[in-house]
Structures are given as C-alpha cells and as structure tokens.
C-alpha cells in the first residue's frame, strides 16, 4: 500500500505543470520582432515605390512619357520644349505637314516646365533631332525657383539620372540649393515620392470635376498635347488678365542672373553638332501688351542677347501675333491661335534668318 502511495505521488509530481520561464526577456524579443517587421515593411514599400509611383496619376505623369520616348529613341527631327503655353501653342503634326520633307516633330513641353527642366531633357535627346524649338515666356527668367525637389523627384522616379555635364552646369549656376536637389540618395528619393500617392484623390477629383481639361491628351500626346477645351467666361478672363499683368510687371526688373546664364547653356547644348535652336517668345494677350507696352524691357532683352553668341540659335518674337479672341485664358492660345503660332514657327524654320 505504501508502494502504491509512492507511485501515485510520483505520477502526481510528473503531471504537475512545468515552471514558466522568466518573463523578463519577452518584451525585448517582442519589440525586436516588431522592429524587424517594421523595417521589412518599410523596405518593401521603398522597393515597390517606383512601380507605385508610375501607377499614381499626377500633374507630372507626362514626364514619364517624355523620358520613355527619349530612352526608346523615338524618331524625331524637331523637338519642342517649354511649359503649357508650348503644349497649347505648337502642333507637331502641323509642323510636319508644313515643312519640306515632312520631318517628324514632337512636342516635349510639359506643365510648368522651367528652364532647368528643359535643360534636363536636353541631356538624352534622340539622336535624330536636328532642330529644337524652345518656347520661352518672358517671365521664365524671373523668380527664385529653378528646379523644385518635387519636380526632380518625378524625373528621378521616372528613371532620369544627371550626367556629369548636367550636374556641373546646374551646380555651378545655382549652387547649394541645386546640389541638395540633385544629390539626394536613392532611398531619400523613394521616400520623398510619397507625394504622388497623396495626390491620388486630388487627381481623381480633377478628372471628375474639370471637364474643361483633356488630361489624358495632356499626358500622353507627343505632338499636340493641348490640355484646355473651353475658353474662360468674360469675367474670369478679365481677372486672369489682371493677374497676368501683375506677374509680367516684374519684367522691368533684372532677371535672375543664373537663369540668364542657363539660357546660354541651353543654347550651347542644343546647338551641339549641327543642331539648330529656335527660341520663341509666345504671343502675349492684348490686354497684357497694352498694360506693359509693346517693347521688350531692357533687362529681358539684354538676357536674350546671349543667344547671339551661338550662330545656329535664332529668336522668333510672336508677342503681337494673336488677338484677344485667340486666347483661352490670359496666356494659353486657342486651337486657332495654335494654328497661327505653329504656322509662324514653320515659316521661321523654312527661312532661317
């Protein structure tokens, strides 16, 4: 009987729960696991950002189309650069029709394209380009901003990398601010690209509400990406002209010296080899012309004088070409205005001065 009690005691002891391990290390191990999971998640997000960036429609999505066309060697003899005025004002198809030999003309203008952005696009031109047309609004040489970090982030995420000449030119002209923009690491660029995801809702709302904009055409059309469909109502037009008069008033001031020098660098790079450059001053709304006078302010005219240093560079002044009814708003031409602008550009290319 004693043996039975002893055996029962041993069985009872063996069935008893094992003592628990000390709990001191658990919080540390949990925190480490969470940190690893977080890092893995951040790493996966950064790795996926280039693909996500391309899927997010933004105001800068056109840059992806332009850079892809350059990388693919899209055949073109004439390339148009500039901002939305050039998008609305130069029809590549019409240029092709009106020039001898029907050279392919592509419109590489984009919304808000600055001189620095035009210079970036010059880096990887398709080899067949013989003529560059730069539409230069006079206010492009004024103001503090040359290349915003967000704009360059779009260039970077769409695959652009500056070569030594591009980097040296922009660093020399604009100094530390430009070095900070161009010198951000790949990880920093992917982290900055979050802005594109934040614009998803804004982009969807714009496509839904702005029926006056042809956003798909403005993004993908490589010949005439005119984004506007409807002319402003009279009262809105009056206010837009007044705003443009205020903006254009600074033409009486001295232009940014760095931007004036960049115009010379653009002329030098654009005319490398046997290429030609035509710089076009776009038509000015008659209301703006009347307020500012007909002649170019001396500071701006002086900056344009740099073009004379390059024998294959020419200037075409179209500021007085269009009437008020040929403007969609204070600066952008209608389709009829674009027809006349393109015709004048074609004439200048047929008969260089």
C-alpha positions as CSV (number, residue, x, y, z in Angstrom):
1,X,0.0,0.0,0.0
2,X,2.9,2.3,0.7
3,X,4.3,1.4,-2.6
4,X,1.0,2.4,-4.3
5,X,1.0,5.8,-2.4
6,X,4.6,6.5,-3.5
7,X,3.9,5.6,-7.1
8,X,0.8,8.0,-7.0
9,X,2.9,10.7,-5.6
10,X,5.5,10.4,-8.4
11,X,2.7,10.4,-11.0
12,X,1.2,13.5,-9.4
13,X,4.5,15.2,-9.5
14,X,5.1,14.3,-13.2
15,X,1.7,15.6,-14.1
16,X,2.2,18.9,-12.4
17,X,2.8,21.9,-14.9
18,X,6.4,22.8,-15.6
19,X,7.6,26.1,-14.1
20,X,7.3,29.1,-16.5
21,X,10.4,30.7,-18.0
22,X,11.2,34.1,-16.6
23,X,9.2,36.8,-18.4
24,X,12.0,39.5,-18.3
25,X,13.1,38.8,-21.9
26,X,9.7,38.7,-23.6
27,X,9.2,42.5,-24.1
28,X,12.6,42.8,-25.6
29,X,12.0,39.9,-28.0
30,X,8.6,41.3,-29.0
31,X,10.0,44.8,-29.6
32,X,12.8,43.3,-31.7
33,X,10.2,41.3,-33.8
34,X,8.1,44.4,-34.3
35,X,11.1,46.4,-35.3
36,X,12.2,43.8,-37.8
37,X,8.6,43.6,-39.2
38,X,8.5,47.4,-39.5
39,X,11.9,47.5,-41.3
40,X,10.8,44.8,-43.6
41,X,7.6,46.7,-44.4
42,X,9.4,49.9,-45.0
43,X,11.9,48.1,-47.2
44,X,9.2,46.5,-49.2
45,X,7.4,49.8,-49.6
46,X,10.6,51.6,-50.8
47,X,11.3,48.7,-53.2
48,X,7.7,49.0,-54.6
49,X,7.7,52.8,-54.8
50,X,8.9,53.2,-58.4
51,X,6.1,50.9,-59.7
52,X,3.5,52.6,-57.4
53,X,4.7,56.0,-58.5
54,X,4.0,55.2,-62.1
55,X,0.5,54.0,-61.3
56,X,-0.4,57.2,-59.5
57,X,-1.7,59.8,-62.0
58,X,-0.3,63.2,-61.1
59,X,0.4,66.6,-62.9
60,X,3.9,65.3,-63.6
61,X,2.9,61.9,-65.2
62,X,3.7,63.4,-68.6
63,X,7.4,63.3,-67.6
64,X,7.3,59.5,-67.6
65,X,6.0,59.6,-71.2
66,X,8.7,62.1,-72.3
67,X,11.6,60.2,-70.7
68,X,10.4,56.9,-72.0
69,X,10.3,58.4,-75.5
70,X,13.9,59.6,-75.2
71,X,15.1,56.2,-73.9
72,X,13.4,54.4,-76.7
73,X,14.9,56.6,-79.3
74,X,11.6,57.9,-80.6
75,X,12.3,59.1,-84.1
76,X,12.1,62.9,-84.4
77,X,13.8,65.6,-86.3
78,X,12.2,68.5,-84.4
79,X,11.6,68.7,-80.7
80,X,9.6,71.4,-78.9
81,X,10.3,72.3,-75.3
82,X,8.5,74.6,-72.9
83,X,5.6,74.9,-70.5
84,X,1.9,74.6,-71.0
85,X,1.9,77.6,-73.4
86,X,4.0,75.4,-75.8
87,X,1.7,72.4,-75.1
88,X,-1.2,74.5,-76.3
89,X,0.6,76.5,-78.9
90,X,2.7,74.2,-81.1
91,X,1.1,71.4,-83.1
92,X,3.8,68.8,-84.2
93,X,1.5,67.3,-86.8
94,X,1.0,70.7,-88.5
95,X,4.8,71.4,-88.4
96,X,5.4,68.0,-90.1
97,X,2.9,68.9,-92.8
98,X,4.2,72.4,-93.5
99,X,7.9,71.7,-93.6
100,X,9.8,70.3,-96.6
101,X,10.5,66.6,-96.4
102,X,7.8,66.2,-93.7
103,X,10.2,65.9,-90.7
104,X,8.7,64.3,-87.6
105,X,8.0,67.0,-85.0
106,X,7.3,66.0,-81.4
107,X,6.1,68.3,-78.6
108,X,8.1,67.7,-75.4
109,X,6.6,70.6,-73.5
110,X,5.1,69.9,-70.1
111,X,3.1,71.7,-67.4
112,X,5.2,74.3,-65.6
113,X,8.4,73.2,-67.4
114,X,11.2,75.5,-66.2
115,X,14.4,76.3,-68.0
116,X,16.2,73.9,-65.7
117,X,13.7,71.1,-66.7
118,X,14.2,71.9,-70.3
119,X,17.9,71.6,-69.8
120,X,17.5,68.2,-68.1
121,X,15.5,67.0,-71.2
122,X,18.3,68.1,-73.5
123,X,20.6,65.5,-71.9
124,X,19.3,62.4,-73.6
125,X,17.9,63.7,-76.9
126,X,17.0,61.2,-79.5
127,X,20.0,61.1,-82.0
128,X,17.9,62.1,-85.0
129,X,16.9,65.5,-83.6
130,X,18.1,68.3,-85.9
131,X,16.1,71.3,-84.6
132,X,15.0,72.3,-81.1
133,X,12.2,74.8,-80.6
134,X,12.2,76.4,-77.1
135,X,9.0,78.4,-76.3
136,X,10.2,81.0,-73.7
137,X,7.7,83.1,-71.8
138,X,9.5,86.2,-70.7
139,X,8.8,85.5,-67.1
140,X,10.8,82.3,-67.3
141,X,14.0,84.2,-66.5
142,X,12.5,85.7,-63.3
143,X,11.6,84.4,-59.8
144,X,13.5,82.4,-57.3
145,X,12.7,78.8,-58.2
146,X,14.8,76.9,-60.8
147,X,14.0,73.2,-60.1
148,X,11.8,72.1,-57.2
149,X,12.7,69.0,-55.2
150,X,9.3,67.5,-56.2
151,X,9.8,68.1,-59.9
152,X,13.2,66.5,-59.8
153,X,11.8,63.7,-57.7
154,X,9.5,62.9,-60.6
155,X,12.4,63.0,-63.0
156,X,14.3,60.6,-60.7
157,X,11.4,58.2,-60.1
158,X,10.8,58.0,-63.9
159,X,14.4,56.9,-64.4
160,X,16.4,60.1,-65.1
161,X,19.9,60.4,-63.8
162,X,22.0,63.5,-64.5
163,X,25.3,63.1,-66.3
164,X,28.5,64.9,-65.3
165,X,27.8,67.9,-67.7
166,X,24.3,68.4,-66.4
167,X,25.3,68.2,-62.8
168,X,28.3,70.5,-63.2
169,X,26.3,73.1,-65.1
170,X,23.4,73.3,-62.7
171,X,25.7,73.1,-59.6
172,X,27.8,75.9,-60.9
173,X,24.9,78.2,-61.8
174,X,22.6,77.5,-58.8
175,X,24.9,76.4,-56.0
176,X,24.0,74.6,-52.9
177,X,20.2,74.6,-53.4
178,X,20.6,72.7,-56.7
179,X,23.2,70.3,-55.2
180,X,20.7,69.4,-52.5
181,X,18.1,68.6,-55.1
182,X,20.3,66.6,-57.4
183,X,22.4,64.9,-54.7
184,X,19.6,63.2,-52.6
185,X,20.2,59.5,-52.3
186,X,18.1,56.9,-53.9
187,X,16.5,55.9,-50.6
188,X,15.7,59.6,-49.9
189,X,14.2,60.0,-53.4
190,X,11.9,56.9,-52.9
191,X,10.9,58.3,-49.5
192,X,10.1,61.7,-51.0
193,X,7.9,60.1,-53.7
194,X,5.1,59.6,-51.2
195,X,3.6,62.9,-52.5
196,X,2.5,61.0,-55.6
197,X,0.4,58.6,-53.6
198,X,-1.2,61.5,-51.7
199,X,-2.3,63.1,-55.0
200,X,-4.4,60.1,-56.0
201,X,-7.5,61.6,-54.5
202,X,-6.8,65.0,-56.0
203,X,-6.1,63.5,-59.4
204,X,-9.3,61.5,-59.4
205,X,-11.3,64.6,-58.3
206,X,-9.7,66.7,-61.0
207,X,-10.6,64.2,-63.7
208,X,-14.2,64.1,-62.5
209,X,-14.7,67.9,-62.0
210,X,-12.6,69.6,-64.6
211,X,-14.5,68.9,-67.8
212,X,-12.6,71.8,-69.4
213,X,-9.3,69.8,-69.3
214,X,-8.2,67.0,-71.6
215,X,-6.0,65.3,-69.1
216,X,-5.3,62.1,-70.9
217,X,-4.2,64.1,-74.0
218,X,-2.1,66.4,-71.9
219,X,-0.3,63.4,-70.5
220,X,0.3,61.1,-73.5
221,X,0.1,63.1,-76.7
222,X,3.6,63.7,-78.1
223,X,2.6,66.0,-80.9
224,X,-0.2,68.4,-79.7
225,X,-0.9,67.9,-76.0
226,X,-3.3,70.8,-75.7
227,X,-4.9,70.4,-72.2
228,X,-7.7,73.0,-72.5
229,X,-11.1,72.7,-74.1
230,X,-13.1,75.7,-73.1
231,X,-12.5,79.4,-73.2
232,X,-12.8,81.4,-70.0
233,X,-16.0,83.3,-69.4
234,X,-15.6,87.1,-69.8
235,X,-15.4,88.0,-66.1
236,X,-12.9,85.2,-65.4
237,X,-10.9,86.3,-68.4
238,X,-10.7,89.8,-67.1
239,X,-9.4,88.7,-63.7
240,X,-6.9,86.3,-65.3
241,X,-5.5,89.1,-67.5
242,X,-5.2,91.4,-64.4
243,X,-3.3,88.6,-62.6
244,X,-1.0,88.1,-65.6
245,X,-0.3,91.9,-65.8
246,X,0.8,91.8,-62.2
247,X,3.1,88.8,-62.9
248,X,4.5,90.3,-66.1
249,X,5.3,93.6,-64.4
250,X,8.5,92.1,-62.9
251,X,9.9,92.0,-66.5
252,X,11.1,95.6,-65.7
253,X,13.4,94.2,-63.0
254,X,16.7,92.4,-63.6
255,X,16.3,88.7,-64.5
256,X,17.8,86.1,-62.3
257,X,21.5,86.0,-63.4
258,X,21.7,82.2,-63.1
259,X,18.7,81.7,-65.3
260,X,20.0,84.1,-67.9
261,X,23.3,82.2,-68.0
262,X,21.3,78.9,-68.1
263,X,19.6,80.1,-71.3
264,X,23.1,80.5,-72.8
265,X,24.0,76.9,-71.6
266,X,20.8,75.6,-73.2
267,X,21.8,77.3,-76.5
268,X,25.2,75.8,-76.3
269,X,24.0,72.2,-75.6
270,X,21.0,72.5,-78.0
271,X,23.3,73.6,-80.9
272,X,25.9,70.9,-80.4
273,X,26.9,69.2,-83.6
274,X,24.8,70.6,-86.4
275,X,21.5,71.1,-84.5
276,X,19.6,74.4,-84.6
277,X,17.8,76.2,-81.9
278,X,14.8,78.4,-82.3
279,X,13.7,80.4,-79.2
280,X,10.1,81.6,-79.5
281,X,8.7,84.4,-77.5
282,X,5.0,83.3,-77.4
283,X,2.1,85.7,-78.1
284,X,1.0,88.0,-75.3
285,X,-2.6,88.6,-74.6
286,X,-3.5,92.1,-76.0
287,X,-4.7,93.2,-72.5
288,X,-1.3,92.4,-71.1
289,X,0.5,94.0,-74.0
290,X,-1.5,97.2,-73.6
291,X,-0.7,97.4,-69.9
292,X,3.1,96.8,-70.3
293,X,3.8,98.5,-73.6
294,X,5.0,97.0,-76.8
295,X,8.8,96.8,-76.4
296,X,10.7,94.2,-74.5
297,X,12.0,95.7,-71.2
298,X,15.8,96.3,-71.5
299,X,16.8,93.8,-68.7
300,X,15.0,90.9,-70.5
301,X,16.3,92.0,-73.9
302,X,19.8,92.0,-72.5
303,X,19.4,88.4,-71.3
304,X,18.3,87.3,-74.8
305,X,21.4,88.8,-76.2
306,X,23.3,85.7,-75.1
307,X,21.7,83.8,-77.9
308,X,23.7,85.9,-80.4
309,X,26.8,84.0,-79.1
310,X,25.6,80.9,-80.9
311,X,25.4,81.1,-84.7
312,X,22.8,78.3,-85.0
313,X,20.5,79.9,-82.4
314,X,17.7,82.3,-83.5
315,X,14.9,84.3,-81.9
316,X,11.3,84.5,-83.1
317,X,9.2,87.2,-81.4
318,X,5.5,86.3,-81.7
319,X,4.3,88.6,-78.8
320,X,2.0,90.6,-81.1
321,X,0.7,87.7,-83.3
322,X,-2.7,86.9,-81.7
323,X,-5.9,88.8,-81.0
324,X,-7.8,88.6,-77.7
325,X,-10.3,86.1,-79.2
326,X,-7.5,83.6,-79.9
327,X,-6.7,83.1,-76.2
328,X,-8.3,80.5,-73.9
329,X,-7.2,82.5,-70.9
330,X,-4.6,85.1,-70.1
331,X,-1.7,83.2,-71.7
332,X,-2.8,80.0,-73.5
333,X,-3.9,80.1,-77.1
334,X,-7.0,78.5,-78.6
335,X,-6.7,75.9,-81.3
336,X,-6.9,78.6,-83.9
337,X,-4.2,80.5,-82.1
338,X,-2.1,77.4,-82.1
339,X,-2.6,77.0,-85.8
340,X,-1.2,80.5,-86.4
341,X,1.7,80.1,-83.9
342,X,2.7,76.8,-85.5
343,X,2.5,78.3,-89.0
344,X,4.9,81.1,-87.8
345,X,7.3,78.6,-86.4
346,X,7.2,76.6,-89.6
347,X,7.9,79.7,-91.6
348,X,10.9,80.6,-89.4
349,X,12.3,77.1,-89.8
350,X,11.8,77.2,-93.6
351,X,13.5,80.5,-93.9
352,X,16.1,81.0,-91.1
353,X,17.4,84.5,-90.7
